[in-house]
Amino acid sequence: GAQDSSRGPTPRDDSPGGGKGGKGDGKGGSIAVLKKGLQKAGVLPGGRWTNDQGALYVRGLPADTTNADLYEIFSPFGAIPAQGCWAMTAEDGTCKGYAFINFIKDEDAQNAIATLNGTMMPDGSTLEVKPKGAPKPKPAKGESKGQ
């Protein structure tokens, strides 16, 4: 069956004769280095995305939301570039309740809004999915953010 890779590595049994013996042998270096190299080379569709067309703001997410969860929910609507899902997290790693999603095509973003905005969450709250607005001006030094 499919494995849920968003929950961290699966423990392996490295004892002689133990374990299940997978198809790969784990060579090739770090996946993070591979991804970074592909992005830098500009060979991945979507290239370097910018927060304009196709960018969404999502609010009302549970504290255990991850980037992988967002990708699983939003990618069926259309192509999302590398690093196109961002769950905003607190220092302890929990989601602050909001995220940004970048679609390559704006019509895919619009479809996601039409389908997911207003979704009733398990706790009775409502998921908000809308176009990402222009960045708000940073408050001047000394002003509070009103948290």
Order of alpha helices (4+ residues) and beta strands (2+ residues): alpha-beta-alpha-beta-beta-alpha-beta
